[in-house]
Amino acid sequence: MTKTNNNDEEEEFISFGHNQNTKTGFEEDADEYLAAQDESCATPEIATPMPLTSLMIPQAPITTSIPTLTSEMLKDVVRTKTYQNVIYQNKFLIKDKVVLDVGAGTGILSLFCAKAGAKHVYAVECSQMADMAKEIVKANGFSDVITVLKGKIEEIELPTPKVDVIISEWMGYFLLFENMLDSVLYARNKWLVDGGVVLPDKASLFLTAIEDSEYKEDKIEFWNSVYGFDMSCIKKKAMMEPLVDTVDQKQIVTDSRLLKTMDISKMSSGDASFTAPFKLVAQRNDYIHALVAYFDVSFTMCHKLLGFSTGPKSRATHWKQTVMYLEDVLTVCEGETITGSMSVSYNKKNPRDIDIKLIYSFEWQALQDLKDSTLQNALKLIKYNSQCCGFSFFCIFSLLSFATFPLLQT
């Protein structure tokens, strides 16, 4: 996968929609923050679907220590500065309010809220990080404002009957990986007052297509001949493993399409499983090797709309993008379309995992332009028709005994 550096250009956050290149919602102080850190450190024909299988995400970064895991998220300036700006620039949402922080991790969001004048903050964290969060809260002088509760949100009892605000950084790879959203919805249904605020309150999942011959040749086609031996059976497995990595925006071949928008303040748990149609239109003549999913998050209750995008045209985040390689290479011309549908559901064996079923089809524009029906029938043989691709997110930390600190957040 081709790497790309963070985009130095920043623009004001704009509302989300089809084919928009959304920008991060943090202000110019993000660059000042980065500089300070650097200085201090010196409905087509569709084939029969293939069955889904559970697989790992092999290229996701693998880390083994709590400090490493948490620092990666805290150093994600897009993520952390956006939350900070939402809280500090919209104190009317927090001041004198009772706040519930779901999946508090180190307690950074709780600290932001306490500094913004929250009446009280309940920071719920089920991992061993809760013990450290208590020390962090004490060290910063907020023990009288922040109460850290260790345990699962579904199992603990709050010392208060209701809260005014629920804040959480629940998003995972592909937006839904790890299924922490269900915990936020549980807390909302049980403790949020009528008319209360959920931060963030909107999340949208998008799809686009890319050219990526270099990576596919190196990692996928490699299995066709390994020192002269046919190991293509492994290639089939590799094709079904989503890749989490940073996509260079120069690789993008088509427009982006909205798959799903979720209103966290109103949705039910079942709404996170869905099937969405898509139609991607080629923006140039090129090859397509993979489809790429990314998500946007927004805070619509603020004075002005704030949020961020994890898309390839925005500043990079620790979520990166999710790449799903196609078995066949598509040769497209500007204006041609890829149509299909994507089904997303939680894995039945492990609800923290995500099953993705992708059905797609591509037809040359030349076929649509032909008016001679006889010639059209003769040319149907060159109509491209894909098989269904099944992908599953399998817990990437399962090999690291990650169950000792599940749903680790910061």
Salt bridges, closest charged atoms under 4 A:
GLU10 OE2 - ARG315 NH2 2.79
GLU12 OE2 - LYS304 NZ 3.51
GLU27 OE2 - LYS304 NZ 3.63
ASP29 OD2 - LYS81 NZ 3.35
ASP31 OD1 - ARG315 NH2 3.40
ASP76 OD2 - HIS318 ND1 2.67
ASP131 OD2 - LYS150 NZ 3.07
GLU157 OE2 - LYS190 NZ 3.03
GLU169 OE2 - ARG79 NE 2.73
GLU178 OE2 - ARG352 NH2 3.06
ASP218 OD2 - LYS219 NZ 3.68
GLU221 OE1 - LYS235 NZ 2.98
ASP245 OD1 - LYS3 NZ 2.45
ASP255 OD2 - ARG257 NH2 2.99
ASP286 OD2 - ARG284 NE 2.85
GLU363 OE1 - LYS383 NZ 3.59
